[in-house]
């Protein structure tokens, strides 16, 4: 029996994923060691391997078969646009992708004016404005605090993840339009889905019972 390999997005998502897997009897004790330097963790008994990766890399590991299964946010799946199967909404890490800006920018969105949009997610922003709103915009990719962009007049609006909206409010910004809801998803490599269908489907069905 070959190992099934999981790639988990580092941080909160990995922690939540492991808690969820424990509910269906899948444990990996060595991952709980806070001081470990290991990169790959193994459950010999169940023939499973786990590794932690940066969220943006998880879809890549899964597409190329370095991992059979991945757990990552929907935002990353949309932004990376990899060839893989999204099999399940795990229901945690809920938030939404939104167009945000000062109240004064609302009109620019309604009148389809040529505006600048700053985002860490240029592909999601482009898809939303070009394909859903049919509005021509200039997209500026940023890596840090995008909330700064409208304040310093780099852009009229931003496309970003909103959880509570408190950062927006503190900076005089508001949600102007919702792009899509987000949460943690399970993704599967396309070849693994065929070759290891029985094991993967059992895993999915077991998870469904606890969700």
PLY file of the C-alpha trace (Angstrom):
ply
format ascii 1.0
element vertex 211
property float x
property float y
property float z
element edge 210
property int vertex1
property int vertex2
end_header
0.00 0.00 0.00
1.45 3.36 -0.97
1.40 6.37 1.30
-1.26 9.01 0.86
0.37 12.41 1.27
-1.35 15.49 2.66
-0.13 19.06 2.12
-1.58 21.40 4.74
-1.47 25.19 4.60
0.66 26.37 7.54
-0.93 28.08 10.52
-4.57 28.06 11.55
-5.75 25.94 8.64
-3.28 23.15 9.42
-4.25 23.18 13.09
-7.97 23.02 12.26
-7.39 20.32 9.62
-5.55 18.10 12.09
-8.31 18.56 14.68
-10.85 17.53 12.05
-8.82 14.48 10.95
-8.51 13.39 14.59
-12.29 13.20 14.78
-12.20 10.44 12.16
-9.31 8.61 13.79
-6.44 10.04 11.73
-3.71 11.26 14.04
-0.15 12.35 13.61
1.48 12.69 17.02
4.84 13.96 15.77
3.21 17.05 14.30
2.24 18.19 17.79
5.85 18.67 18.81
6.26 22.46 18.72
10.06 22.30 18.55
10.42 19.79 15.76
12.53 20.64 12.71
11.05 17.83 10.66
9.43 18.66 7.34
7.56 15.41 6.74
5.49 13.58 9.33
4.44 9.96 8.96
1.69 7.79 10.38
3.10 4.33 9.57
0.04 2.46 10.73
-2.35 4.26 8.37
0.26 4.78 5.63
-0.17 8.54 5.64
2.33 11.36 5.28
1.81 15.01 6.13
3.76 18.15 5.40
3.16 21.84 6.01
3.54 24.31 3.16
2.93 27.97 2.46
-0.71 28.32 1.45
0.15 29.54 -2.05
2.25 26.41 -2.69
-0.33 23.82 -1.62
-2.22 23.78 -4.98
1.13 23.38 -6.78
2.15 20.36 -4.69
-1.26 18.81 -5.34
-1.36 19.54 -9.08
2.05 17.93 -9.61
1.28 14.92 -7.41
3.85 15.69 -4.71
0.79 15.60 -2.45
-2.34 13.54 -3.09
-4.55 15.73 -0.93
-4.31 19.36 0.14
-6.16 21.62 2.54
-6.10 25.30 1.63
-8.33 28.38 1.48
-10.65 28.94 -1.48
-8.88 32.29 -2.10
-5.61 30.44 -2.82
-7.34 27.91 -5.10
-8.90 30.72 -7.15
-5.73 32.79 -7.28
-3.45 29.89 -8.27
-5.84 28.37 -10.84
-4.21 24.91 -10.78
-5.57 21.71 -12.29
-6.98 19.77 -9.36
-10.25 18.55 -7.94
-11.88 20.61 -5.22
-13.79 17.91 -3.36
-15.00 19.44 -0.15
-15.81 22.61 1.76
-14.45 21.99 5.27
-16.48 24.84 6.68
-13.79 26.55 8.76
-11.70 29.63 8.03
-14.83 31.36 6.78
-14.47 34.87 5.40
-15.21 36.65 2.11
-13.36 38.26 -0.75
-14.60 41.81 -1.22
-14.07 45.01 -3.13
-13.40 47.65 -0.47
-12.69 51.35 -0.46
-13.94 54.68 0.81
-17.69 55.25 0.47
-16.91 57.81 -2.27
-15.65 55.01 -4.55
-19.07 53.30 -4.67
-20.15 55.51 -7.55
-17.05 54.71 -9.61
-17.96 51.03 -9.37
-21.55 51.63 -10.44
-20.59 53.77 -13.41
-17.95 51.31 -14.61
-15.27 53.96 -14.61
-11.64 53.18 -15.33
-10.18 52.79 -11.86
-7.12 51.33 -10.18
-7.56 48.25 -8.01
-4.87 47.13 -5.57
-4.80 43.51 -4.40
-2.68 40.61 -3.18
-4.97 38.57 -5.44
-4.55 40.02 -8.95
-6.09 36.98 -10.68
-9.23 37.03 -8.55
-9.51 40.81 -9.00
-9.04 40.55 -12.76
-11.60 37.75 -13.10
-14.16 39.67 -11.06
-13.83 43.00 -12.86
-13.27 41.69 -16.38
-15.48 38.60 -16.50
-18.23 39.32 -14.00
-18.57 43.11 -14.01
-17.19 43.75 -17.50
-15.36 46.77 -16.18
-11.90 47.72 -17.40
-9.58 48.42 -14.50
-5.87 48.69 -13.84
-4.76 46.07 -11.35
-1.83 46.75 -9.03
-0.35 43.80 -7.15
0.67 44.43 -3.55
2.09 42.04 -0.98
1.57 43.95 2.27
-1.28 45.90 3.86
-3.52 46.64 0.90
-5.74 48.89 3.06
-3.04 51.52 2.66
-3.52 51.79 -1.13
-6.73 53.91 -1.20
-5.52 56.02 1.75
-2.34 57.11 -0.06
-4.14 57.36 -3.44
-2.36 54.42 -5.05
-5.75 52.97 -5.99
-9.44 53.83 -5.74
-10.40 50.44 -4.32
-8.86 47.18 -3.11
-9.84 43.52 -3.46
-9.08 41.71 -0.22
-10.21 39.14 2.31
-12.62 40.48 4.92
-13.22 38.62 8.19
-14.66 41.11 10.65
-14.12 44.36 8.76
-12.57 46.10 11.78
-9.30 46.95 9.97
-11.35 48.53 7.18
-13.45 50.59 9.59
-10.40 51.83 11.49
-9.02 53.14 8.20
-12.22 54.74 6.91
-12.89 52.01 4.35
-15.97 49.88 3.81
-17.07 46.79 1.88
-18.48 48.00 -1.44
-19.12 44.69 -3.22
-18.74 41.02 -2.34
-16.73 38.92 -4.80
-17.24 35.47 -3.23
-17.46 33.59 0.07
-14.29 31.79 1.21
-13.43 28.89 3.52
-10.99 26.00 3.79
-11.34 23.41 1.02
-9.97 19.95 0.44
-8.35 19.44 -2.96
-7.18 16.22 -4.59
-4.65 15.43 -7.30
-6.41 14.29 -10.48
-4.35 11.09 -10.91
-4.56 10.18 -7.22
-8.34 10.47 -7.44
-8.32 7.68 -10.03
-5.56 5.50 -8.58
-6.51 5.78 -4.90
-10.21 6.41 -5.37
-11.41 4.01 -2.71
-9.19 5.38 0.07
-9.82 9.01 -0.84
-13.58 8.55 -1.11
-13.64 6.80 2.28
-11.76 9.74 3.77
-14.19 12.23 2.21
-17.23 10.27 3.42
-15.81 9.91 6.93
-15.22 13.66 7.05
-18.78 14.31 5.86
-20.13 12.40 8.83
-18.32 14.67 11.33
-19.08 17.86 9.40
0 1
1 2
2 3
3 4
4 5
5 6
6 7
7 8
8 9
9 10
10 11
11 12
12 13
13 14
14 15
15 16
16 17
17 18
18 19
19 20
20 21
21 22
22 23
23 24
24 25
25 26
26 27
27 28
28 29
29 30
30 31
31 32
32 33
33 34
34 35
35 36
36 37
37 38
38 39
39 40
40 41
41 42
42 43
43 44
44 45
45 46
46 47
47 48
48 49
49 50
50 51
51 52
52 53
53 54
54 55
55 56
56 57
57 58
58 59
59 60
60 61
61 62
62 63
63 64
64 65
65 66
66 67
67 68
68 69
69 70
70 71
71 72
72 73
73 74
74 75
75 76
76 77
77 78
78 79
79 80
80 81
81 82
82 83
83 84
84 85
85 86
86 87
87 88
88 89
89 90
90 91
91 92
92 93
93 94
94 95
95 96
96 97
97 98
98 99
99 100
100 101
101 102
102 103
103 104
104 105
105 106
106 107
107 108
108 109
109 110
110 111
111 112
112 113
113 114
114 115
115 116
116 117
117 118
118 119
119 120
120 121
121 122
122 123
123 124
124 125
125 126
126 127
127 128
128 129
129 130
130 131
131 132
132 133
133 134
134 135
135 136
136 137
137 138
138 139
139 140
140 141
141 142
142 143
143 144
144 145
145 146
146 147
147 148
148 149
149 150
150 151
151 152
152 153
153 154
154 155
155 156
156 157
157 158
158 159
159 160
160 161
161 162
162 163
163 164
164 165
165 166
166 167
167 168
168 169
169 170
170 171
171 172
172 173
173 174
174 175
175 176
176 177
177 178
178 179
179 180
180 181
181 182
182 183
183 184
184 185
185 186
186 187
187 188
188 189
189 190
190 191
191 192
192 193
193 194
194 195
195 196
196 197
197 198
198 199
199 200
200 201
201 202
202 203
203 204
204 205
205 206
206 207
207 208
208 209
209 210
